[in-house]
């Protein structure tokens, strides 16, 4: 399904919600566009007082304003009826079934420094990757933005052999970063918490 303007807006606001502060490039990665389009979108949001830009400090970037946080919550509540939420919940269960494995592989990745060990972990991710993308595509039938997470996971996995940061590093659009964002999107959209499901 193609992302609507509303879905595009929600996806962009969502990455700011869960990151707290995000660069233009991070927003571009989340919505599947280039930096120029992401910058244009952020400036439009700024004109609507949905976001503010912080240029100082150790991590400059864009943040949600109080108005933007309220708009993000409104968009999450709109557009998905009860039947859609049931379908989304089913897709989430498939996603959640893989969550512990992804977290465990990400944890081991940080303690493995040799190429052979990392190769084995990449192979483990490949074994579950297809199922992960299928779950996100299923969710994408309800809310198209979820399909973008599957694309981003594939992009990250493809880049790992040349740049190991794309497995777990928060400084790039890594597999673990995208997984975390997708998980948070499911939780927020379905009105759940990690504590309730035991994945904290």
C-alpha positions in Angstrom: 0.0 0.0 0.0 1.2 3.5 -0.8 1.8 5.9 2.1 -0.8 8.6 2.3 0.1 12.2 3.3 -1.3 11.5 6.7 0.8 8.3 7.0 3.8 10.2 5.9 3.2 12.9 8.5 2.7 10.4 11.2 5.8 8.4 10.3 7.9 11.6 10.4 6.4 12.7 13.7 6.8 9.2 15.1 10.6 9.1 14.6 10.9 12.4 16.4 8.6 11.0 19.2 10.7 7.9 19.9 14.2 9.4 19.2 13.5 12.6 21.1 15.6 14.4 18.6 16.4 13.4 15.0 18.5 14.7 12.2 17.1 15.4 8.7 18.9 12.2 7.5 17.2 10.2 10.2 13.8 11.5 9.3 14.6 10.9 5.6 15.4 7.2 6.3 12.2 6.8 8.3 10.0 7.9 5.5 12.0 6.6 2.6 12.9 9.9 0.9 15.9 12.1 0.3 17.3 14.7 2.6 15.8 17.6 0.6 12.3 16.2 0.9 12.7 15.5 4.6 14.0 19.0 5.2 11.1 20.5 3.3 8.6 18.4 5.4 10.3 19.4 8.6 10.1 23.1 7.6 6.4 22.7 6.8 5.9 21.1 10.3 7.8 24.0 11.8 5.5 26.5 10.1 2.6 24.6 11.7 4.4 24.7 15.1 4.6 20.9 15.2 8.4 20.8 15.5 11.3 22.9 16.7 14.9 22.7 15.6 17.7 22.7 18.1 21.1 23.7 16.7 23.2 23.6 19.8 24.4 21.0 22.2 26.0 17.6 21.4 23.1 16.4 19.4 21.5 19.0 17.2 18.3 18.1 15.4 14.5 18.4 15.2 12.1 17.8 18.1 8.4 17.6 18.6 6.8 20.7 20.2 3.9 20.2 22.6 1.6 20.8 19.7 3.5 18.2 17.7 3.2 15.6 20.4 -0.6 16.2 20.6 -0.9 15.9 16.8 1.1 12.7 16.9 -1.3 11.2 19.4 -4.3 12.3 17.3 -2.9 10.7 14.2 -2.2 7.4 16.0 -5.8 7.4 17.2 -7.3 8.1 13.8 -7.7 5.9 10.7 -7.6 2.4 12.2 -11.0 0.9 13.2 -11.4 -2.0 15.6 -11.1 -4.6 12.8 -7.9 -2.9 11.6 -6.5 -3.0 15.1 -7.3 -6.7 15.4 -5.4 -7.3 12.1 -2.5 -5.1 13.3 -2.5 -7.0 16.6 -2.1 -10.3 14.7 0.8 -9.0 12.7 2.3 -7.7 16.0 2.2 -11.1 17.5 4.2 -12.5 14.6 6.7 -9.6 15.0 6.8 -10.1 18.8 7.6 -13.8 18.4 10.9 -12.8 16.8 11.7 -10.0 19.3 13.6 -12.0 21.9 15.8 -13.5 19.1 16.6 -10.1 17.6 17.5 -8.7 21.0 19.6 -11.7 21.9 21.5 -11.5 18.6 22.0 -7.7 19.0 23.4 -8.3 22.5 25.9 -11.0 21.4 26.9 -8.8 18.4 28.3 -6.2 20.8 30.6 -8.7 22.5 31.8 -10.4 19.3 34.7 -8.7 17.5 36.0 -11.4 15.1 34.7 -11.6 11.5 33.7 -15.3 11.8 31.6 -14.7 14.9 29.8 -11.7 13.3 29.2 -13.7 10.1 27.4 -16.4 12.2 25.2 -13.7 13.8 24.4 -12.2 10.4 23.3 -15.7 9.2 21.1 -16.0 12.3 19.4 -12.7 11.4 18.9 -13.8 7.8 17.1 -16.9 9.1 14.4 -14.8 10.7 14.5 -11.7 8.5 12.0 -13.0 5.9 9.5 -13.7 8.7 10.1 -10.2 10.2 9.5 -8.5 6.9 6.3 -10.6 6.3 4.9 -9.5 9.7 5.7 -5.8 8.9 4.2 -6.2 5.4 1.1 -7.7 7.0 0.9 -4.7 9.3 1.5 -2.5 6.3 -1.8 -3.7 4.9 -3.5 -1.9 7.8 -1.1 1.1 8.1 1.2 1.5 5.2 4.0 3.1 7.3 4.7 -0.4 8.8 5.8 -1.7 5.4 8.6 0.9 5.4 10.1 -0.7 8.5 10.6 -3.9 6.5 12.3 -2.0 3.7 14.6 -0.4 6.2 15.5 -3.7 7.9 16.4 -5.1 4.5 18.5 -2.0 3.7 20.3 -2.2 7.0 21.0 -6.0 6.6 22.4 -5.5 3.1 24.8 -2.9 4.5 26.1 -4.9 7.4 28.9 -6.8 5.5 30.5 -3.5 4.4 29.7 -1.5 7.5 29.1 -3.4 10.8 27.5 -0.4 12.4 24.3 -1.3 10.5 23.6 -4.2 12.8 23.2 -2.3 16.2 24.7 1.2 16.2 22.2 4.0 17.1 24.3 6.4 15.0 23.0 4.9 11.7 19.7 3.4 10.5 20.8 0.0 11.9 18.8 -3.2 12.1 18.4 -2.8 15.8 17.4 0.9 15.5 14.7 0.1 12.9 13.5 -2.9 15.0 13.2 -0.7 18.1 11.2 2.0 16.1 8.9 -0.6 14.6 8.3 -2.1 18.1 7.5 1.3 19.6 5.1 2.0 16.7 3.2 -1.2 17.3 3.0 -0.4 21.1 1.9 3.2 20.6 -0.7 2.3 17.9 -2.1 -0.6 19.9 -2.0 1.3 23.2 0.2 -1.2 24.9 3.4 -1.0 27.0 6.6 -3.1 27.1 5.9 -3.8 30.8 2.4 -5.2 30.0 3.9 -7.6 27.4 7.0 -8.4 29.3 9.4 -7.1 26.7 10.9 -4.2 28.7 
